């Protein structure tokens, strides 16, 4: 049985993967080798459905999944208009957006959800793909969709063309995969119970490295500078060098509980939730967004206001998007390049 639980969203589930999924869709991000200027961010707020948790961005646009009413909704980046909600009939996990469909993980049950948006006036086509128990974490990489089933410690590869699992699942012994990402020709998987990051050969499924990180790792971001892991319970971000499979210096202390993490626009972006027992008015410690300089491997010291209980985060359409659970909003933060 799971030896520890994370008080993360108020749900009676072992863990929710912060999704900052869209990590593999780097072509859709503004990237640079290092941040040269700390440009300010212009913030706008978009009202969405009940309890927005995760976000995804890709060829089919920007999407948000809601835990309150278990729906998926599209957001038009330019206007902020929202589309009709699509019922998922499951508590949503991570989101991956491809050219043909929007894929949503599940924090309950044994299937992920595949949504093919309809044309004008047409309803979306919704189907499910059976993969393990509680397949909450999903990621895109090497031309396939990867799915981590939390309760049975398995990793599935799903063929994007057929929509079916391809090959035998990768079985992790006594591991609880809370998040995963693809990069540097490997699969990276966090084990939230063992407090480790696993590096897997995606072809053989063999664990190439087991790397100690912080307490309760629940999110992964990948950029040119390495692999970044959000450790929810000890308020840190671990930076791993893929060449040495070792941490780069000391973990970055972020001052709050890191709920979501994403790479883009030359930074590592982290949504923070307040620590339990922090003093002050709850409205004054609603949560925030910070950014880390990936070259220096340190927090820039900046804090950006978002909605209440920020969770999922994704980069796309020239902006950083944050799902604010308790505000029922999505905050858009756009770098202001000036005139």
C-alpha positions as CSV (number, residue, x, y, z in Angstrom):
1,X,0.0,0.0,0.0
2,X,1.0,3.6,-0.5
3,X,3.0,4.7,2.5
4,X,2.3,8.4,2.3
5,X,-0.3,10.6,0.8
6,X,-0.2,14.2,-0.5
7,X,-2.8,16.7,0.6
8,X,-2.8,18.3,-2.8
9,X,-6.3,19.0,-4.2
10,X,-8.7,17.9,-1.4
11,X,-9.5,14.7,-3.4
12,X,-9.2,11.3,-1.8
13,X,-6.6,10.1,-4.3
14,X,-3.0,9.2,-3.9
15,X,-1.6,12.1,-6.0
16,X,-2.5,14.3,-8.9
17,X,0.1,14.9,-11.5
18,X,0.5,18.6,-12.0
19,X,0.2,18.8,-15.3
20,X,2.3,20.8,-17.2
21,X,2.0,18.7,-20.0
22,X,2.8,20.2,-23.5
23,X,6.4,19.6,-22.5
24,X,7.1,17.6,-25.6
25,X,5.5,20.2,-27.9
26,X,8.6,22.4,-27.8
27,X,8.0,23.6,-31.3
28,X,5.0,25.6,-30.0
29,X,7.0,27.4,-27.4
30,X,9.1,30.6,-27.4
31,X,12.5,29.3,-26.4
32,X,16.0,30.8,-26.0
33,X,19.2,29.4,-24.6
34,X,19.0,31.6,-21.6
35,X,16.9,34.5,-20.4
36,X,18.7,37.7,-21.4
37,X,16.1,40.2,-20.1
38,X,13.6,39.8,-17.3
39,X,10.6,41.2,-19.2
40,X,7.5,42.0,-17.3
41,X,4.3,40.0,-17.8
42,X,0.9,41.3,-18.7
43,X,-1.9,39.3,-16.9
44,X,-5.4,38.6,-18.1
45,X,-8.0,36.3,-16.5
46,X,-10.4,34.0,-18.2
47,X,-13.4,32.5,-16.6
48,X,-13.8,28.7,-17.2
49,X,-15.6,25.7,-15.6
50,X,-15.6,24.2,-12.2
51,X,-12.2,23.6,-10.6
52,X,-9.8,23.8,-13.5
53,X,-6.8,21.5,-12.9
54,X,-4.8,20.7,-16.0
55,X,-4.0,22.4,-19.3
56,X,-2.7,21.3,-22.6
57,X,-1.5,23.1,-25.8
58,X,-0.7,21.8,-29.2
59,X,-1.9,21.8,-32.9
60,X,-5.5,21.7,-31.9
61,X,-5.2,24.7,-29.6
62,X,-5.4,25.3,-25.9
63,X,-7.5,23.1,-23.6
64,X,-8.4,23.0,-19.9
65,X,-9.8,20.0,-17.9
66,X,-12.0,20.6,-14.9
67,X,-12.1,18.3,-11.8
68,X,-15.4,19.8,-10.4
69,X,-17.6,18.7,-13.3
70,X,-15.2,16.3,-15.1
71,X,-15.2,18.2,-18.4
72,X,-12.8,19.3,-21.1
73,X,-13.1,22.8,-22.6
74,X,-11.2,24.7,-25.4
75,X,-10.0,28.2,-24.9
76,X,-9.4,30.5,-27.9
77,X,-6.1,32.2,-27.1
78,X,-6.7,35.5,-28.8
79,X,-10.1,36.3,-27.5
80,X,-10.2,34.1,-24.4
81,X,-13.6,32.7,-25.5
82,X,-14.4,29.2,-24.3
83,X,-16.0,26.4,-26.2
84,X,-18.7,24.0,-25.2
85,X,-17.7,21.7,-22.4
86,X,-17.0,18.0,-23.4
87,X,-18.0,15.4,-20.7
88,X,-15.1,13.2,-19.7
89,X,-16.9,11.1,-17.1
90,X,-13.7,10.7,-15.1
91,X,-11.6,12.9,-12.8
92,X,-9.0,14.3,-15.3
93,X,-5.3,13.9,-15.1
94,X,-2.8,15.4,-17.6
95,X,-3.5,16.6,-21.1
96,X,-1.7,16.0,-24.4
97,X,-2.8,17.8,-27.6
98,X,-1.8,16.3,-31.0
99,X,-2.8,17.0,-34.5
100,X,-5.8,14.6,-34.4
101,X,-7.0,14.5,-30.9
102,X,-6.9,15.8,-27.3
103,X,-5.8,13.0,-24.8
104,X,-6.7,13.2,-21.2
105,X,-5.4,11.1,-18.3
106,X,-7.6,9.7,-15.6
107,X,-7.1,9.8,-11.8
108,X,-9.7,7.1,-11.4
109,X,-10.6,4.1,-13.5
110,X,-8.5,2.2,-16.0
111,X,-8.8,4.3,-19.2
112,X,-7.6,7.5,-20.7
113,X,-9.9,9.6,-22.8
114,X,-9.5,10.5,-26.5
115,X,-11.4,13.5,-27.7
116,X,-11.6,14.4,-31.4
117,X,-13.1,17.9,-31.7
118,X,-16.0,18.2,-34.2
119,X,-16.3,20.7,-37.0
120,X,-18.6,23.7,-37.0
121,X,-21.7,22.7,-35.1
122,X,-20.6,19.1,-34.7
123,X,-20.2,17.3,-31.4
124,X,-16.8,16.1,-30.3
125,X,-16.1,12.3,-30.6
126,X,-15.2,10.9,-27.2
127,X,-13.7,7.4,-26.7
128,X,-11.6,5.7,-24.1
129,X,-8.4,3.6,-24.2
130,X,-7.9,1.0,-21.5
131,X,-4.5,1.2,-19.9
132,X,-3.7,0.2,-16.3
133,X,-5.2,1.5,-13.0
134,X,-5.4,5.2,-12.5
135,X,-3.5,6.3,-15.7
136,X,-3.2,9.9,-14.7
137,X,0.1,11.0,-16.2
138,X,0.6,11.2,-20.0
139,X,3.3,12.7,-22.2
140,X,4.2,12.8,-25.9
141,X,7.5,11.6,-27.2
142,X,9.2,9.6,-30.0
143,X,6.0,9.8,-32.0
144,X,3.9,8.0,-29.4
145,X,1.7,8.8,-26.4
146,X,3.1,7.5,-23.1
147,X,0.9,6.8,-20.1
148,X,1.8,6.1,-16.5
149,X,-0.6,4.0,-14.4
150,X,-0.1,5.1,-10.8
151,X,-1.8,2.2,-8.9
152,X,-0.1,-0.7,-10.8
153,X,3.2,0.9,-11.6
154,X,3.1,0.4,-15.4
155,X,4.0,2.6,-18.4
156,X,2.1,2.1,-21.6
157,X,2.9,3.3,-25.1
158,X,-0.1,4.2,-27.2
159,X,0.0,4.3,-31.0
160,X,-1.4,7.7,-32.0
161,X,-2.7,6.4,-35.3
162,X,-4.6,3.4,-34.0
163,X,-5.4,4.8,-30.6
164,X,-4.4,1.5,-29.1
165,X,-1.6,0.3,-26.8
166,X,1.5,-0.8,-28.7
167,X,3.6,-3.6,-27.3
168,X,3.9,-4.9,-23.8
169,X,3.7,-2.4,-20.9
170,X,6.8,-1.5,-18.9
171,X,6.4,-2.8,-15.4
172,X,8.1,-0.9,-12.6
173,X,8.7,-2.9,-9.5
174,X,7.1,-1.4,-6.4
175,X,7.0,2.1,-8.0
176,X,4.3,4.7,-8.0
177,X,4.7,6.8,-11.2
178,X,3.3,10.3,-10.5
179,X,4.5,12.1,-13.6
180,X,6.5,11.4,-16.8
181,X,8.1,13.2,-19.7
182,X,10.2,12.4,-22.7
183,X,13.5,14.0,-23.6
184,X,17.2,13.3,-24.2
185,X,16.1,10.0,-25.9
186,X,14.7,8.7,-22.6
187,X,11.6,8.4,-20.6
188,X,11.7,10.2,-17.2
189,X,9.4,9.0,-14.5
190,X,8.9,10.3,-10.9
191,X,8.2,7.8,-8.1
192,X,6.3,9.9,-5.6
193,X,6.7,7.3,-2.8
194,X,10.4,6.5,-3.2
195,X,11.3,10.2,-3.9
196,X,13.2,9.3,-7.0
197,X,13.4,10.1,-10.7
198,X,13.7,7.1,-13.0
199,X,15.4,7.2,-16.4
200,X,14.1,4.5,-18.7
201,X,15.2,3.2,-22.1
202,X,11.9,3.6,-24.0
203,X,12.8,0.7,-26.3
204,X,13.6,-1.9,-23.7
205,X,11.8,-0.5,-20.7
206,X,14.9,-1.0,-18.6
207,X,15.7,1.5,-15.8
208,X,19.0,3.1,-16.7
209,X,19.3,5.3,-13.7
210,X,17.5,5.9,-10.4
211,X,18.2,9.5,-9.2
212,X,17.3,10.8,-5.7
213,X,15.3,14.0,-5.7
214,X,13.2,15.8,-3.2
215,X,10.1,14.9,-1.1
216,X,7.1,13.9,-3.2
217,X,8.2,14.6,-6.8
218,X,5.0,15.3,-8.8
219,X,6.0,17.1,-11.9
220,X,8.7,17.1,-14.6
221,X,9.8,19.8,-17.2
222,X,12.5,19.3,-19.8
223,X,14.6,22.0,-21.6
224,X,18.0,22.4,-23.1
225,X,19.6,22.7,-19.7
226,X,18.3,19.4,-18.4
227,X,15.5,17.8,-16.5
228,X,13.6,19.7,-13.8
229,X,11.5,18.0,-11.0
230,X,9.0,19.7,-8.8
231,X,9.1,18.3,-5.2
232,X,5.8,19.2,-3.7
233,X,6.3,18.4,0.0
234,X,9.7,20.1,0.5
235,X,9.1,23.2,-1.7
236,X,12.1,22.6,-4.0
237,X,12.9,22.0,-7.7
238,X,15.6,19.5,-8.5
239,X,17.7,20.2,-11.6
240,X,19.2,17.0,-13.2
241,X,22.0,16.9,-15.8
242,X,21.1,14.2,-18.3
243,X,24.8,13.7,-19.2
244,X,25.8,12.8,-15.7
245,X,22.4,11.8,-14.3
246,X,23.2,13.8,-11.2
247,X,21.8,16.9,-9.6
248,X,23.1,20.3,-10.7
249,X,24.1,22.0,-7.5
250,X,21.6,22.3,-4.6
251,X,17.9,22.1,-5.1
252,X,16.1,25.4,-5.9
253,X,14.0,26.5,-2.9
254,X,10.8,28.1,-4.2
255,X,9.2,29.2,-1.0
256,X,5.8,27.5,-1.5
257,X,4.6,24.1,-2.6
258,X,5.3,23.6,-6.4
259,X,2.1,22.4,-8.0
260,X,2.9,22.7,-11.7
261,X,6.0,23.1,-13.7
262,X,6.7,23.8,-17.4
263,X,9.6,24.9,-19.6
264,X,9.4,27.7,-22.2
265,X,10.3,31.3,-23.1
266,X,13.8,30.8,-21.7
267,X,12.6,29.9,-18.2
268,X,11.3,27.1,-16.0
269,X,7.9,28.2,-14.7
270,X,6.5,27.0,-11.4
271,X,3.0,27.4,-9.9
272,X,3.2,27.7,-6.1
273,X,0.6,26.9,-3.5
274,X,1.1,28.2,0.1
275,X,2.5,25.9,2.7
276,X,0.1,24.7,5.4
277,X,0.2,26.8,8.5
278,X,1.6,29.9,6.8
279,X,0.5,33.1,8.6
280,X,-1.5,35.8,7.0
281,X,-4.9,36.3,5.3
282,X,-5.8,33.4,3.0
283,X,-6.5,36.0,0.2
284,X,-2.9,37.2,0.6
285,X,-1.4,33.8,0.1
286,X,-3.6,32.5,-2.6
287,X,-0.6,31.1,-4.6
288,X,1.6,32.5,-7.3
289,X,3.8,31.9,-10.3
290,X,7.6,32.2,-10.3
291,X,10.3,31.5,-12.9
292,X,13.7,29.9,-12.6
293,X,16.7,30.9,-14.7
294,X,17.7,27.5,-16.1
295,X,21.3,28.5,-16.8
296,X,22.0,29.8,-13.4
297,X,19.7,27.1,-11.9
298,X,18.2,29.6,-9.5
299,X,14.9,31.4,-8.8
300,X,14.9,34.9,-10.3
301,X,13.2,36.2,-7.2
302,X,10.2,37.4,-9.1
303,X,6.6,36.6,-8.0
304,X,3.6,36.9,-10.3
305,X,0.1,37.0,-9.1
306,X,-2.4,34.4,-10.4
307,X,-5.8,33.1,-9.2
308,X,-6.5,31.0,-6.1
309,X,-4.8,27.6,-5.7
310,X,-2.9,27.5,-9.0
311,X,-2.3,24.1,-10.4
312,X,-1.7,23.1,-14.0
313,X,0.5,25.2,-16.3
314,X,1.3,25.1,-20.0
315,X,3.2,27.3,-22.5
316,X,1.7,28.2,-25.8
317,X,0.5,31.0,-28.2
318,X,3.2,33.3,-26.8
319,X,2.0,33.1,-23.2
320,X,2.1,31.2,-19.9
321,X,-1.3,29.8,-18.9
322,X,-2.2,28.8,-15.3
323,X,-5.2,26.9,-14.1
324,X,-6.6,28.5,-10.9
325,X,-8.6,25.8,-9.2
326,X,-10.4,27.7,-6.5
327,X,-11.0,30.8,-8.7
328,X,-12.5,28.8,-11.6
329,X,-10.3,30.8,-13.9
330,X,-7.3,30.5,-16.2
331,X,-4.7,33.2,-15.9
332,X,-2.8,34.2,-19.0
333,X,0.6,35.9,-18.5
334,X,2.2,37.3,-21.7
335,X,5.8,38.7,-21.8
336,X,5.7,42.4,-22.6
337,X,8.5,43.0,-25.1
338,X,7.8,46.7,-25.2
339,X,7.6,48.9,-28.4
